[in-house]
């Protein structure tokens, strides 16, 4: 059975893998390359990223008995909805919003070519549960997107509300190459 989700319970990160979805096609590789980006080999949607995972770890370490079972239940519930989630987000068309985002890191400026996607009901419900369990985490939960390409040897930009509102040096829509 093909792995559709990558949950790291040590770092509290959660990815929905798009390895064998219709998103993972040569068309998207050509789009990224046609716009001057290095196409990403692994396509995924980040549900819980590094910053959110760090916040979760801190809270769980402070109150493991209360928080850990509720957190694991929420993750399991989300993982059970993965098939619905994949069905909703594997149909990206030329009408979907594509953006080039840029952020300054300690090692230099990074650019990513991303598809912005609307979160589904399960995604929103999961985010609400995370905020209820871990107050203040909401601004560090990833904005749903798929990174199609990057401008160098990096994984992309961790796109959260905080990053979107405070840390991007450029953020603009682009049209699709024909």
ABEGO torsion letter per residue (X at the ends): XBBABBBBAAAGBBBBBAAABAABBAAAAAAAAAAGBBBBABBBBBABBAAAAAAAAAAAAABAAAAAAAAAAAAAAAAAAAAAAAAAAABBBAABBBBBBBBBBAAEBBBBBBBBBBBBAAAAAAAAAAAAABBGAAAABBBBBBBABBABBBAEBBBBAAAAAAABABBBBBBBBX
